[in-house]
Amino acid sequence: MKRSLRPIDHEERLSLVDHLDELRSRLIICGAVLVVAFGFCFWQNHELLHIVNKPLTEQTRKKVSKGEGTVGQAVTAQRGVIKTAEDTREALQLLAAPGSGVSSKARAGLTPLIGSLKADIAKLPRKAPAENPAVLGVGEAFTTTLMVTLYFALIISLPVILYELAGFVLPALKPNERRATAPLLMAVPALFVVGVLFGYFVVLPAAVRFFVNFNANEFNVIVQASQFYSFAATILLAMGAVFQVPVIILGATRMELVTVRQLRKNRRYAILACASVAAFLPGDAITLLLETVPLYLLYEASILLAAILGRSRPSSGSADGTRGEGSPVGDPAPPDDEKAEPTVQQIIDHVDDELS
């Protein structure tokens, strides 16, 4: 268990049983953190459901204020019934008042009727129907709450899970490779959280607005809870994954798969790719622009970071800063022809000077 709290040194040699024991310890820690986060989220499940329901609730209230859709018509009828009942009660009170011209016997009969009407008015619902997602099954409210709780528990416990995963994988890398990889792994959870927040405040409201209003006059739109929460989780997780673009680009430049010059040269293709990703996400033209700009800014930030890290990376050579005997750091590097490995034909014919 002690090994799971810190990464194993690269020079340590472990047997297969030790590796399995370390993996088991790390999985136990991840499971324990996930269980604690799940318990906390289930305790606060009402707040979590309120957070997820907020984009749908705001959109429903906008439709209600305009009297559009099934919900808007139902609320209009609901408000009409309440207003009619209130007006009737006020009229009965005027008739029951002394000097109204109504006989005392009739006024005495109106008094209990007014009290009964007032109690009935107090029982009328004021909340808009279908403001929150609907459940269709007996246990769907419980299972849906568990699903939302699990989503939030995964998001909360993600930093610990990534730390344990990195602690298991990093010892396989050399020290220089570990120094290059560790910052990227640390940026993954931060970018994921930023992507989730961007999805919640920008993408999810636009998606809800688009789908709820699409052909609303042709359909009786009833939002089912399980489908809505799965839809919201898909959008948030997708945006968290999309915001990993800087990590992918920096990793590609560190592995020398692409260069900063190539990334700068292909900016127009990057703009097209960002616009294509944003086009697949639901929303209007303004939302498309709001989604494209942050994605392209991530691409530009990745280029800037790759250029900075490329300049700060030490040049290849020996640890004392020389490239060979008598070659200081400032001397030009030897040509590629001098460093090339001998070919198979050279080995066979013994034409290479170092092989003769």
Secondary structure, DSSP 8 states (H G I E B T S, - for coil): --GGGS---TT----HHHHHHHHHHHHHHHHHHHHHHHHHHHHTHHHHHHHHHHHHHHHHHHHHHHT-HHHHHHHHHHHHHHHHHHHHHHHHHHHHSTTSS--HHHHHHHHHHHHHHHHHHHHS--S-TTSS-B--SSSHHHHHHHHHHHHHHHHHHHHHHHHHHHHHHGGGS-HHHHHHHHHHHHHHHHHHHHHHHHIIIIIHHHHHHHHHHTTTTTS----BHHHHHHHHHHHHHHHHHHTTHHHHHHHHHHTTSS-HHHHHHTHHHHHHHHHHHHHHS---HHHHHHHHHHHHHHHHHHHHHHHHHHHHS--SS-TTS-SBTTB-TTS----HHHH----HHHHHHT-STTT-
